[in-house]
């Protein structure tokens, strides 16, 4: 099973730069070990506030307990809190690896048609969405797609040249009129095994 983990680190006041550097070096080495074992798939940085340490990690584990063991083994865990989101399979997931040549984005889609929307219109849009997802995967734009906990919620990993192109891509989705979308730009993480 795959999990998205939002990792927020708060270094305690009074911690020396040498202590921080030591933990970061050990974290990078351990991240490489976890990647080699297939437990850490990717790491990204979302937009950060000044002084904020936050990372997004894509992990694989047999279950939540196994994931907790992996997260607890990471050196930065002494200063970090983790928010875990289980990711379910999505019927339109192309399962494609990313390329570091263009920007990456997460999209969180919540499908919630307005009251009174004919079910046939939404069903038609879902069928066209599957076709469009395949087209975008072939074009190298859609890399992964997962179902999130909750009704009609999905997470996508995309590649686009910039935020404007990402927004244009979203607008081409047949389900766009029936969903709200949150786009999160991602930047490279120094320990990303991808």
N, CA and C atoms as an extended XYZ file, in Angstrom:
582
Properties=species:S:1:pos:R:3:atomname:S:1:resname:S:1:resid:I:1 pbc="F F F"
N         0.846       -1.167        0.000 N   UNK     1
C         0.000        0.000        0.000 CA  UNK     1
C         0.898        1.238        0.000 C   UNK     1
N         0.404        2.307       -0.615 N   UNK     2
C         1.168        3.551       -0.648 CA  UNK     2
C         0.533        4.578        0.289 C   UNK     2
N         1.385        5.458        0.808 N   UNK     3
C         0.963        6.483        1.750 CA  UNK     3
C         1.627        7.799        1.385 C   UNK     3
N         0.880        8.890        1.510 N   UNK     4
C         1.459       10.227        1.415 CA  UNK     4
C         1.650       10.710        2.844 C   UNK     4
N         2.866       11.124        3.171 N   UNK     5
C         3.175       11.560        4.531 CA  UNK     5
C         3.644       13.007        4.481 C   UNK     5
N         2.928       13.871        5.198 N   UNK     6
C         3.355       15.259        5.368 CA  UNK     6
C         4.198       15.298        6.630 C   UNK     6
N         5.467       15.626        6.462 N   UNK     7
C         6.426       15.597        7.565 CA  UNK     7
C         6.803       17.035        7.917 C   UNK     7
N         6.488       17.454        9.146 N   UNK     8
C         6.779       18.807        9.604 CA  UNK     8
C         7.787       18.727       10.734 C   UNK     8
N         8.916       19.405       10.541 N   UNK     9
C        10.010       19.347       11.506 CA  UNK     9
C        10.124       20.678       12.236 C   UNK     9
N        10.241       20.609       13.546 N   UNK    10
C        10.461       21.787       14.387 CA  UNK    10
C        11.684       21.504       15.261 C   UNK    10
N        12.770       22.189       14.941 N   UNK    11
C        14.007       22.008       15.701 CA  UNK    11
C        13.876       22.785       17.001 C   UNK    11
N        14.105       22.148       18.138 N   UNK    12
C        13.966       22.840       19.427 CA  UNK    12
C        14.961       24.000       19.565 C   UNK    12
N        14.508       25.042       20.217 N   UNK    13
C        15.399       26.169       20.517 CA  UNK    13
C        16.616       25.653       21.264 C   UNK    13
N        17.756       26.252       20.976 N   UNK    14
C        18.986       25.876       21.653 CA  UNK    14
C        19.747       24.747       20.972 C   UNK    14
N        19.175       24.172       19.921 N   UNK    15
C        19.864       23.116       19.193 CA  UNK    15
C        20.971       23.750       18.358 C   UNK    15
N        22.161       23.203       18.448 N   UNK    16
C        23.288       23.787       17.716 CA  UNK    16
C        23.219       23.420       16.241 C   UNK    16
N        23.884       24.228       15.408 N   UNK    17
C        23.969       23.945       13.972 CA  UNK    17
C        24.630       22.595       13.726 C   UNK    17
N        25.628       22.257       14.549 N   UNK    18
C        26.313       20.971       14.403 CA  UNK    18
C        25.352       19.811       14.647 C   UNK    18
N        24.476       19.938       15.648 N   UNK    19
C        23.491       18.888       15.928 CA  UNK    19
C        22.506       18.749       14.766 C   UNK    19
N        22.070       19.882       14.235 N   UNK    20
C        21.142       19.865       13.104 CA  UNK    20
C        21.808       19.197       11.905 C   UNK    20
N        23.033       19.575       11.612 N   UNK    21
C        23.755       19.001       10.478 CA  UNK    21
C        23.928       17.497       10.647 C   UNK    21
N        24.260       17.044       11.850 N   UNK    22
C        24.428       15.615       12.113 CA  UNK    22
C        23.134       14.853       11.826 C   UNK    22
N        22.010       15.371       12.310 N   UNK    23
C        20.730       14.678       12.099 CA  UNK    23
C        20.365       14.692       10.617 C   UNK    23
N        20.602       15.802        9.940 N   UNK    24
C        20.274       15.879        8.509 CA  UNK    24
C        21.109       14.893        7.694 C   UNK    24
N        22.382       14.757        8.022 N   UNK    25
C        23.250       13.811        7.311 CA  UNK    25
C        22.764       12.383        7.526 C   UNK    25
N        22.422       12.060        8.767 N   UNK    26
C        21.909       10.710        9.055 CA  UNK    26
C        20.563       10.476        8.373 C   UNK    26
N        19.715       11.511        8.315 N   UNK    27
C        18.413       11.404        7.651 CA  UNK    27
C        18.599       11.123        6.163 C   UNK    27
N        19.520       11.827        5.525 N   UNK    28
C        19.762       11.622        4.098 CA  UNK    28
C        20.250       10.205        3.828 C   UNK    28
N        21.171        9.719        4.646 N   UNK    29
C        21.696        8.361        4.476 CA  UNK    29
C        20.598        7.325        4.694 C   UNK    29
N        19.782        7.527        5.725 N   UNK    30
C        18.712        6.568        6.007 CA  UNK    30
C        17.636        6.618        4.921 C   UNK    30
N        17.363        7.796        4.385 N   UNK    31
C        16.398        7.906        3.286 CA  UNK    31
C        16.863        7.087        2.092 C   UNK    31
N        18.164        7.121        1.795 N   UNK    32
C        18.706        6.322        0.698 CA  UNK    32
C        18.526        4.824        0.980 C   UNK    32
N        18.726        4.413        2.229 N   UNK    33
C        18.510        3.009        2.597 CA  UNK    33
C        17.054        2.611        2.398 C   UNK    33
N        16.134        3.471        2.865 N   UNK    34
C        14.706        3.178        2.720 CA  UNK    34
C        14.307        3.111        1.244 C   UNK    34
N        14.887        3.972        0.418 N   UNK    35
C        14.604        3.942       -1.021 CA  UNK    35
C        15.102        2.624       -1.618 C   UNK    35
N        16.279        2.194       -1.209 N   UNK    36
C        16.828        0.938       -1.696 CA  UNK    36
C        15.979       -0.266       -1.321 C   UNK    36
N        15.272       -0.159       -0.200 N   UNK    37
C        14.385       -1.227        0.262 CA  UNK    37
C        12.987       -1.114       -0.343 C   UNK    37
N        12.743       -0.063       -1.127 N   UNK    38
C        11.434        0.131       -1.752 CA  UNK    38
C        10.386        0.725       -0.826 C   UNK    38
N        10.808        1.237        0.340 N   UNK    39
C         9.853        1.795        1.291 CA  UNK    39
C         9.648        3.293        1.096 C   UNK    39
N        10.666        4.001        0.641 N   UNK    40
C        10.567        5.424        0.323 CA  UNK    40
C        10.626        5.546       -1.186 C   UNK    40
N         9.539        6.064       -1.759 N   UNK    41
C         9.446        6.148       -3.216 CA  UNK    41
C         9.882        7.514       -3.717 C   UNK    41
N         9.370        8.579       -3.099 N   UNK    42
C         9.695        9.942       -3.517 CA  UNK    42
C         9.636       10.873       -2.324 C   UNK    42
N        10.333       12.013       -2.433 N   UNK    43
C        10.265       13.114       -1.467 CA  UNK    43
C        10.164       14.422       -2.232 C   UNK    43
N         9.315       15.327       -1.740 N   UNK    44
C         9.157       16.647       -2.339 CA  UNK    44
C         9.101       17.694       -1.247 C   UNK    44
N         9.257       18.935       -1.662 N   UNK    45
C         9.023       20.069       -0.777 CA  UNK    45
C         7.856       20.863       -1.336 C   UNK    45
N         6.821       21.083       -0.535 N   UNK    46
C         5.739       21.980       -0.957 CA  UNK    46
C         6.182       23.416       -0.699 C   UNK    46
N         5.395       24.403       -1.093 N   UNK    47
C         5.765       25.789       -0.746 CA  UNK    47
C         5.928       25.914        0.772 C   UNK    47
N         6.978       26.613        1.192 N   UNK    48
C         7.299       26.719        2.610 CA  UNK    48
C         7.244       28.160        3.090 C   UNK    48
N         6.845       28.336        4.330 N   UNK    49
C         6.915       29.641        4.996 CA  UNK    49
C         8.340       29.810        5.511 C   UNK    49
N         8.777       31.053        5.768 N   UNK    50
C        10.129       31.255        6.291 CA  UNK    50
C        10.348       30.449        7.575 C   UNK    50
N        11.483       29.754        7.627 N   UNK    51
C        11.832       28.974        8.810 CA  UNK    51
C        11.097       27.651        8.940 C   UNK    51
N        10.265       27.311        7.978 N   UNK    52
C         9.473       26.085        8.063 CA  UNK    52
C        10.214       24.926        7.391 C   UNK    52
N        10.201       23.792        8.027 N   UNK    53
C        10.737       22.562        7.465 CA  UNK    53
C         9.559       21.625        7.242 C   UNK    53
N         9.210       21.396        6.000 N   UNK    54
C         8.104       20.491        5.698 CA  UNK    54
C         8.445       19.734        4.425 C   UNK    54
N         8.151       18.460        4.421 N   UNK    55
C         8.383       17.611        3.256 CA  UNK    55
C         7.150       16.758        3.028 C   UNK    55
N         6.968       16.348        1.784 N   UNK    56
C         5.935       15.388        1.424 CA  UNK    56
C         6.649       14.137        0.954 C   UNK    56
N         6.271       13.008        1.511 N   UNK    57
C         6.915       11.756        1.139 CA  UNK    57
C         5.911       10.736        0.656 C   UNK    57
N         6.278       10.015       -0.386 N   UNK    58
C         5.484        8.902       -0.878 CA  UNK    58
C         6.182        7.630       -0.405 C   UNK    58
N         5.490        6.873        0.451 N   UNK    59
C         6.051        5.673        1.061 CA  UNK    59
C         5.234        4.451        0.665 C   UNK    59
N         5.867        3.301        0.711 N   UNK    60
C         5.185        2.021        0.511 CA  UNK    60
C         5.383        1.184        1.766 C   UNK    60
N         4.315        0.577        2.241 N   UNK    61
C         4.375       -0.292        3.412 CA  UNK    61
C         3.198       -1.261        3.365 C   UNK    61
N         3.356       -2.384        4.031 N   UNK    62
C         2.302       -3.395        4.035 CA  UNK    62
C         1.026       -2.887        4.691 C   UNK    62
N         1.181       -2.061        5.735 N   UNK    63
C         0.025       -1.516        6.442 CA  UNK    63
C         0.485       -0.327        7.279 C   UNK    63
N        -0.441        0.266        8.019 N   UNK    64
C        -0.132        1.437        8.832 CA  UNK    64
C         0.908        1.177        9.902 C   UNK    64
N         0.882       -0.009       10.514 N   UNK    65
C         1.875       -0.338       11.540 CA  UNK    65
C         3.275       -0.434       10.942 C   UNK    65
N         3.379       -1.057        9.775 N   UNK    66
C         4.684       -1.168        9.107 CA  UNK    66
C         5.184        0.217        8.704 C   UNK    66
N         4.284        1.082        8.254 N   UNK    67
C         4.686        2.445        7.899 CA  UNK    67
C         5.195        3.177        9.134 C   UNK    67
N         4.514        3.023       10.261 N   UNK    68
C         4.948        3.685       11.496 CA  UNK    68
C         6.356        3.241       11.882 C   UNK    68
N         6.671        1.975       11.700 N   UNK    69
C         8.027        1.497       11.986 CA  UNK    69
C         9.048        2.194       11.088 C   UNK    69
N         8.708        2.362        9.818 N   UNK    70
C         9.609        3.045        8.882 CA  UNK    70
C         9.799        4.502        9.313 C   UNK    70
N         8.698        5.197        9.587 N   UNK    71
C         8.780        6.613        9.968 CA  UNK    71
C         9.541        6.790       11.279 C   UNK    71
N         9.317        5.886       12.223 N   UNK    72
C         9.999        5.977       13.523 CA  UNK    72
C        11.499        5.738       13.380 C   UNK    72
N        11.921        5.054       12.331 N   UNK    73
C        13.350        4.768       12.136 CA  UNK    73
C        14.121        5.955       11.570 C   UNK    73
N        13.424        6.981       11.140 N   UNK    74
C        14.096        8.114       10.496 CA  UNK    74
C        14.661        9.069       11.550 C   UNK    74
N        15.930        9.480       11.408 N   UNK    75
C        16.571       10.320       12.419 CA  UNK    75
C        15.836       11.630       12.730 C   UNK    75
N        15.249       12.282       11.734 N   UNK    76
C        14.556       13.548       11.997 CA  UNK    76
C        13.266       13.373       12.791 C   UNK    76
N        12.830       12.158       12.982 N   UNK    77
C        11.575       11.910       13.707 CA  UNK    77
C        11.622       12.480       15.119 C   UNK    77
N        12.829       12.657       15.687 N   UNK    78
C        12.927       13.204       17.040 CA  UNK    78
C        12.363       14.624       17.105 C   UNK    78
N        12.342       15.339       15.978 N   UNK    79
C        11.848       16.723       15.929 CA  UNK    79
C        10.626       16.863       15.021 C   UNK    79
N        10.115       15.760       14.514 N   UNK    80
C         9.134       15.816       13.432 CA  UNK    80
C         7.790       15.229       13.840 C   UNK    80
N         6.736       15.797       13.275 N   UNK    81
C         5.414       15.191       13.358 CA  UNK    81
C         5.021       14.772       11.948 C   UNK    81
N         4.283       13.692       11.853 N   UNK    82
C         3.901       13.150       10.557 CA  UNK    82
C         2.378       13.071       10.450 C   UNK    82
N         1.879       13.493        9.309 N   UNK    83
C         0.462       13.349        8.987 CA  UNK    83
C         0.371       12.357        7.840 C   UNK    83
N        -0.243       11.203        8.092 N   UNK    84
C        -0.276       10.107        7.128 CA  UNK    84
C        -1.626       10.067        6.427 C   UNK    84
N        -1.572        9.976        5.091 N   UNK    85
C        -2.779        9.815        4.283 CA  UNK    85
C        -2.637        8.523        3.479 C   UNK    85
N        -3.477        7.523        3.768 N   UNK    86
C        -3.411        6.299        2.961 CA  UNK    86
C        -3.916        6.589        1.545 C   UNK    86
N        -3.239        6.016        0.570 N   UNK    87
C        -3.606        6.210       -0.827 CA  UNK    87
C        -4.135        4.901       -1.389 C   UNK    87
N        -5.300        4.964       -1.990 N   UNK    88
C        -5.896        3.779       -2.585 CA  UNK    88
C        -5.684        3.758       -4.085 C   UNK    88
N        -5.868        2.607       -4.687 N   UNK    89
C        -5.721        2.527       -6.143 CA  UNK    89
C        -6.801        3.357       -6.836 C   UNK    89
N        -6.451        3.905       -7.983 N   UNK    90
C        -7.399        4.670       -8.800 CA  UNK    90
C        -7.462        4.011      -10.168 C   UNK    90
N        -8.653        3.844      -10.692 N   UNK    91
C        -8.822        3.125      -11.959 CA  UNK    91
C        -8.133        3.805      -13.130 C   UNK    91
N        -7.830        5.096      -13.039 N   UNK    92
C        -7.180        5.807      -14.143 CA  UNK    92
C        -5.692        6.050      -13.905 C   UNK    92
N        -5.097        5.410      -12.901 N   UNK    93
C        -3.684        5.624      -12.582 CA  UNK    93
C        -2.799        5.052      -13.689 C   UNK    93
N        -1.981        5.912      -14.334 N   UNK    94
C        -1.084        5.388      -15.365 CA  UNK    94
C         0.158        4.720      -14.792 C   UNK    94
N         0.464        4.957      -13.504 N   UNK    95
C         1.600        4.321      -12.859 CA  UNK    95
C         2.943        4.646      -13.490 C   UNK    95
N         3.100        5.885      -13.943 N   UNK    96
C         4.322        6.268      -14.647 CA  UNK    96
C         5.311        6.975      -13.716 C   UNK    96
N         6.615        6.662      -13.839 N   UNK    97
C         7.609        7.379      -13.036 CA  UNK    97
C         7.730        8.823      -13.513 C   UNK    97
N         8.218        9.680      -12.637 N   UNK    98
C         8.379       11.089      -12.959 CA  UNK    98
C         9.709       11.353      -13.633 C   UNK    98
N         9.759       12.502      -14.275 N   UNK    99
C        11.002       12.993      -14.864 CA  UNK    99
C        11.333       14.295      -14.164 C   UNK    99
N        12.605       14.513      -13.861 N   UNK   100
C        12.988       15.738      -13.155 CA  UNK   100
C        13.191       16.914      -14.102 C   UNK   100
N        12.823       16.761      -15.369 N   UNK   101
C        13.065       17.808      -16.351 CA  UNK   101
C        12.041       18.930      -16.300 C   UNK   101
N        10.878       18.683      -15.747 N   UNK   102
C         9.849       19.710      -15.645 CA  UNK   102
C         9.282       19.725      -14.228 C   UNK   102
N         8.535       20.772      -13.917 N   UNK   103
C         7.981       20.939      -12.573 CA  UNK   103
C         6.940       19.860      -12.274 C   UNK   103
N         6.835       19.537      -10.996 N   UNK   104
C         5.829       18.579      -10.547 CA  UNK   104
C         4.798       19.289       -9.685 C   UNK   104
N         3.585       18.738       -9.700 N   UNK   105
C         2.463       19.296       -8.959 CA  UNK   105
C         1.625       18.162       -8.395 C   UNK   105
N         1.101       18.380       -7.202 N   UNK   106
C         0.034       17.530       -6.683 CA  UNK   106
C        -1.276       18.253       -6.942 C   UNK   106
N        -2.290       17.499       -7.299 N   UNK   107
C        -3.637       18.048       -7.360 CA  UNK   107
C        -4.522       17.210       -6.447 C   UNK   107
N        -5.313       17.877       -5.666 N   UNK   108
C        -6.320       17.198       -4.859 CA  UNK   108
C        -7.664       17.558       -5.464 C   UNK   108
N        -8.364       16.554       -5.957 N   UNK   109
C        -9.665       16.745       -6.588 CA  UNK   109
C       -10.749       16.241       -5.653 C   UNK   109
N       -11.790       17.025       -5.490 N   UNK   110
C       -12.970       16.568       -4.765 CA  UNK   110
C       -14.145       16.687       -5.715 C   UNK   110
N       -14.696       15.554       -6.088 N   UNK   111
C       -15.818       15.529       -7.029 CA  UNK   111
C       -17.106       15.653       -6.226 C   UNK   111
N       -17.842       16.733       -6.475 N   UNK   112
C       -19.089       17.000       -5.756 CA  UNK   112
C       -20.021       17.776       -6.685 C   UNK   112
N       -20.743       17.063       -7.563 N   UNK   113
C       -21.662       17.753       -8.468 CA  UNK   113
C       -22.724       18.533       -7.690 C   UNK   113
N       -23.123       19.662       -8.238 N   UNK   114
C       -24.161       20.482       -7.607 CA  UNK   114
C       -25.462       19.693       -7.527 C   UNK   114
N       -26.240       20.008       -6.515 N   UNK   115
C       -27.548       19.373       -6.362 CA  UNK   115
C       -28.350       19.560       -7.640 C   UNK   115
N       -29.008       18.505       -8.052 N   UNK   116
C       -29.831       18.581       -9.253 CA  UNK   116
C       -29.092       18.243      -10.535 C   UNK   116
N       -27.785       18.013      -10.452 N   UNK   117
C       -27.029       17.638      -11.644 CA  UNK   117
C       -27.468       16.232      -12.062 C   UNK   117
N       -27.863       16.055      -13.319 N   UNK   118
C       -28.292       14.720      -13.758 CA  UNK   118
C       -27.166       13.697      -13.625 C   UNK   118
N       -27.493       12.544      -13.072 N   UNK   119
C       -26.507       11.483      -12.874 CA  UNK   119
C       -25.876       11.071      -14.202 C   UNK   119
N       -26.657       11.108      -15.285 N   UNK   120
C       -26.130       10.715      -16.594 CA  UNK   120
C       -25.006       11.655      -17.037 C   UNK   120
N       -25.126       12.941      -16.715 N   UNK   121
C       -24.090       13.911      -17.096 CA  UNK   121
C       -22.788       13.617      -16.366 C   UNK   121
N       -22.885       13.290      -15.091 N   UNK   122
C       -21.687       12.974      -14.305 CA  UNK   122
C       -21.085       11.647      -14.773 C   UNK   122
N       -21.922       10.642      -15.039 N   UNK   123
C       -21.428        9.349      -15.527 CA  UNK   123
C       -20.713        9.511      -16.869 C   UNK   123
N       -21.277       10.337      -17.743 N   UNK   124
C       -20.643       10.605      -19.041 CA  UNK   124
C       -19.286       11.281      -18.842 C   UNK   124
N       -19.236       12.264      -17.929 N   UNK   125
C       -17.975       12.962      -17.657 CA  UNK   125
C       -16.938       11.993      -17.087 C   UNK   125
N       -17.349       11.066      -16.225 N   UNK   126
C       -16.414       10.075      -15.663 CA  UNK   126
C       -15.832        9.194      -16.780 C   UNK   126
N       -16.667        8.776      -17.723 N   UNK   127
C       -16.182        7.950      -18.837 CA  UNK   127
C       -15.191        8.738      -19.696 C   UNK   127
N       -15.503        9.985      -19.976 N   UNK   128
C       -14.594       10.828      -20.761 CA  UNK   128
C       -13.328       11.149      -19.968 C   UNK   128
N       -13.438       11.209      -18.636 N   UNK   129
C       -12.283       11.469      -17.767 CA  UNK   129
C       -11.249       10.355      -17.901 C   UNK   129
N       -11.701        9.114      -17.975 N   UNK   130
C       -10.783        7.985      -18.119 CA  UNK   130
C       -10.001        8.094      -19.434 C   UNK   130
N       -10.680        8.473      -20.498 N   UNK   131
C       -10.022        8.653      -21.795 CA  UNK   131
C        -9.013        9.798      -21.713 C   UNK   131
N        -9.430       10.915      -21.113 N   UNK   132
C        -8.548       12.079      -21.010 CA  UNK   132
C        -7.335       11.764      -20.123 C   UNK   132
N        -7.522       10.995      -19.069 N   UNK   133
C        -6.401       10.616      -18.204 CA  UNK   133
C        -5.365        9.821      -18.996 C   UNK   133
N        -5.822        8.898      -19.838 N   UNK   134
C        -4.890        8.134      -20.671 CA  UNK   134
C        -4.149        9.057      -21.636 C   UNK   134
N        -4.854       10.015      -22.237 N   UNK   135
C        -4.211       10.970      -23.155 CA  UNK   135
C        -3.133       11.782      -22.431 C   UNK   135
N        -3.461       12.244      -21.244 N   UNK   136
C        -2.505       13.054      -20.480 CA  UNK   136
C        -1.319       12.223      -19.998 C   UNK   136
N        -1.549       10.947      -19.727 N   UNK   137
C        -0.442       10.063      -19.348 CA  UNK   137
C         0.494        9.849      -20.537 C   UNK   137
N        -0.068        9.597      -21.697 N   UNK   138
C         0.743        9.413      -22.901 CA  UNK   138
C         1.547       10.679      -23.204 C   UNK   138
N         0.960       11.845      -22.944 N   UNK   139
C         1.631       13.122      -23.182 CA  UNK   139
C         2.678       13.436      -22.105 C   UNK   139
N         2.770       12.587      -21.069 N   UNK   140
C         3.758       12.800      -20.017 CA  UNK   140
C         3.326       13.792      -18.946 C   UNK   140
N         2.070       14.154      -18.925 N   UNK   141
C         1.576       15.135      -17.947 CA  UNK   141
C         1.081       14.473      -16.664 C   UNK   141
N         0.281       13.435      -16.777 N   UNK   142
C        -0.234       12.707      -15.612 CA  UNK   142
C         0.706       11.558      -15.326 C   UNK   142
N         1.288       11.558      -14.109 N   UNK   143
C         2.249       10.522      -13.750 CA  UNK   143
C         1.635        9.456      -12.847 C   UNK   143
N         0.847        9.872      -11.856 N   UNK   144
C         0.206        8.938      -10.923 CA  UNK   144
C        -1.146        9.507      -10.509 C   UNK   144
N        -2.025        8.618      -10.078 N   UNK   145
C        -3.350        9.015       -9.604 CA  UNK   145
C        -3.759        8.035       -8.515 C   UNK   145
N        -4.238        8.575       -7.379 N   UNK   146
C        -4.655        7.738       -6.254 CA  UNK   146
C        -6.030        8.188       -5.761 C   UNK   146
N        -6.749        7.266       -5.149 N   UNK   147
C        -7.985        7.590       -4.447 CA  UNK   147
C        -7.618        7.955       -3.012 C   UNK   147
N        -8.176        9.055       -2.513 N   UNK   148
C        -7.959        9.486       -1.136 CA  UNK   148
C        -9.120        9.036       -0.267 C   UNK   148
N        -8.907        8.957        1.046 N   UNK   149
C       -10.039        8.652        1.929 CA  UNK   149
C       -11.132        9.714        1.755 C   UNK   149
N       -12.365        9.301        1.819 N   UNK   150
C       -13.500       10.215        1.654 CA  UNK   150
C       -14.113       10.059        0.272 C   UNK   150
N       -15.356       10.342        0.176 N   UNK   151
C       -16.107       10.185       -1.065 CA  UNK   151
C       -15.642       11.161       -2.141 C   UNK   151
N       -15.303       10.642       -3.321 N   UNK   152
C       -14.995       11.481       -4.470 CA  UNK   152
C       -13.701       12.268       -4.375 C   UNK   152
N       -12.755       11.855       -3.514 N   UNK   153
C       -11.488       12.589       -3.351 CA  UNK   153
C       -10.357       11.806       -4.010 C   UNK   153
N        -9.523       12.520       -4.765 N   UNK   154
C        -8.414       11.898       -5.483 CA  UNK   154
C        -7.190       12.790       -5.417 C   UNK   154
N        -6.016       12.156       -5.530 N   UNK   155
C        -4.736       12.867       -5.544 CA  UNK   155
C        -4.029       12.509       -6.832 C   UNK   155
N        -3.538       13.532       -7.545 N   UNK   156
C        -2.797       13.301       -8.779 CA  UNK   156
C        -1.398       13.866       -8.687 C   UNK   156
N        -0.432       13.196       -9.311 N   UNK   157
C         0.924       13.706       -9.467 CA  UNK   157
C         1.091       14.018      -10.942 C   UNK   157
N         1.423       15.272      -11.221 N   UNK   158
C         1.476       15.781      -12.593 CA  UNK   158
C         2.819       16.413      -12.879 C   UNK   158
N         3.106       16.570      -14.160 N   UNK   159
C         4.259       17.341      -14.606 CA  UNK   159
C         3.779       18.371      -15.621 C   UNK   159
N         4.246       19.595      -15.456 N   UNK   160
C         3.913       20.687      -16.359 CA  UNK   160
C         5.069       21.673      -16.317 C   UNK   160
N         5.142       22.546      -17.305 N   UNK   161
C         6.234       23.513      -17.328 CA  UNK   161
C         6.089       24.573      -16.254 C   UNK   161
N         4.847       24.916      -15.892 N   UNK   162
C         4.620       25.916      -14.848 CA  UNK   162
C         3.182       25.799      -14.346 C   UNK   162
N         2.853       26.651      -13.372 N   UNK   163
C         1.518       26.620      -12.785 CA  UNK   163
C         0.422       26.957      -13.779 C   UNK   163
N         0.706       27.845      -14.714 N   UNK   164
C        -0.304       28.214      -15.723 CA  UNK   164
C        -0.651       27.009      -16.590 C   UNK   164
N         0.371       26.260      -17.012 N   UNK   165
C         0.084       25.068      -17.813 CA  UNK   165
C        -0.684       24.041      -16.986 C   UNK   165
N        -0.328       23.894      -15.701 N   UNK   166
C        -1.033       22.939      -14.855 CA  UNK   166
C        -2.504       23.307      -14.747 C   UNK   166
N        -2.795       24.583      -14.577 N   UNK   167
C        -4.192       25.035      -14.502 CA  UNK   167
C        -4.924       24.760      -15.819 C   UNK   167
N        -4.258       24.978      -16.941 N   UNK   168
C        -4.873       24.688      -18.242 CA  UNK   168
C        -5.188       23.204      -18.373 C   UNK   168
N        -4.279       22.361      -17.899 N   UNK   169
C        -4.512       20.915      -17.960 CA  UNK   169
C        -5.761       20.550      -17.164 C   UNK   169
N        -5.873       21.082      -15.950 N   UNK   170
C        -7.034       20.783      -15.101 CA  UNK   170
C        -8.327       21.195      -15.800 C   UNK   170
N        -8.297       22.325      -16.464 N   UNK   171
C        -9.509       22.828      -17.140 CA  UNK   171
C        -9.936       21.932      -18.303 C   UNK   171
N        -9.022       21.076      -18.805 N   UNK   172
C        -9.388       20.168      -19.898 CA  UNK   172
C       -10.028       18.875      -19.397 C   UNK   172
N       -10.064       18.676      -18.090 N   UNK   173
C       -10.625       17.440      -17.544 CA  UNK   173
C       -12.150       17.474      -17.622 C   UNK   173
N       -12.762       16.440      -18.161 N   UNK   174
C       -14.222       16.424      -18.271 CA  UNK   174
C       -14.960       16.580      -16.940 C   UNK   174
N       -14.346       16.165      -15.824 N   UNK   175
C       -15.001       16.308      -14.517 CA  UNK   175
C       -14.773       17.686      -13.889 C   UNK   175
N       -13.973       18.541      -14.518 N   UNK   176
C       -13.664       19.852      -13.942 CA  UNK   176
C       -14.906       20.635      -13.504 C   UNK   176
N       -15.991       20.664      -14.288 N   UNK   177
C       -17.166       21.423      -13.827 CA  UNK   177
C       -17.808       20.874      -12.550 C   UNK   177
N       -17.474       19.635      -12.201 N   UNK   178
C       -18.100       18.976      -11.062 CA  UNK   178
C       -17.170       18.822       -9.864 C   UNK   178
N       -15.988       19.442       -9.913 N   UNK   179
C       -15.045       19.225       -8.819 CA  UNK   179
C       -14.333       20.508       -8.426 C   UNK   179
N       -13.838       20.481       -7.192 N   UNK   180
C       -12.945       21.541       -6.741 CA  UNK   180
C       -11.539       20.959       -6.780 C   UNK   180
N       -10.596       21.811       -7.110 N   UNK   181
C        -9.222       21.351       -7.296 CA  UNK   181
C        -8.272       22.233       -6.517 C   UNK   181
N        -7.362       21.601       -5.803 N   UNK   182
C        -6.267       22.309       -5.122 CA  UNK   182
C        -4.982       21.864       -5.800 C   UNK   182
N        -4.197       22.833       -6.292 N   UNK   183
C        -2.937       22.535       -6.958 CA  UNK   183
C        -1.791       22.950       -6.038 C   UNK   183
N        -0.874       22.006       -5.772 N   UNK   184
C         0.284       22.274       -4.910 CA  UNK   184
C         1.554       22.103       -5.725 C   UNK   184
N         2.303       23.197       -5.951 N   UNK   185
C         3.577       23.042       -6.656 CA  UNK   185
C         4.588       22.342       -5.759 C   UNK   185
N         5.405       21.499       -6.347 N   UNK   186
C         6.400       20.729       -5.617 CA  UNK   186
C         7.790       21.108       -6.098 C   UNK   186
N         8.732       21.126       -5.182 N   UNK   187
C        10.125       21.367       -5.560 CA  UNK   187
C        10.964       20.175       -5.134 C   UNK   187
N        12.147       20.119       -5.677 N   UNK   188
C        13.037       18.999       -5.399 CA  UNK   188
C        13.409       18.949       -3.929 C   UNK   188
N        13.516       17.764       -3.410 N   UNK   189
C        13.988       17.522       -2.050 CA  UNK   189
C        15.383       16.932       -2.156 C   UNK   189
N        16.338       17.374       -1.344 N   UNK   190
C        17.702       16.865       -1.497 CA  UNK   190
C        17.852       15.360       -1.286 C   UNK   190
N        16.924       14.727       -0.589 N   UNK   191
C        17.007       13.285       -0.338 CA  UNK   191
C        16.057       12.485       -1.211 C   UNK   191
N        15.494       13.103       -2.252 N   UNK   192
C        14.520       12.420       -3.104 CA  UNK   192
C        15.180       11.274       -3.852 C   UNK   192
N        14.679       10.045       -3.654 N   UNK   193
C        15.264        8.923       -4.384 CA  UNK   193
C        14.777        8.844       -5.833 C   UNK   193
N        13.761        9.645       -6.192 N   UNK   194
C        13.193        9.588       -7.536 CA  UNK   194
C        14.103       10.179       -8.551 C   UNK   194
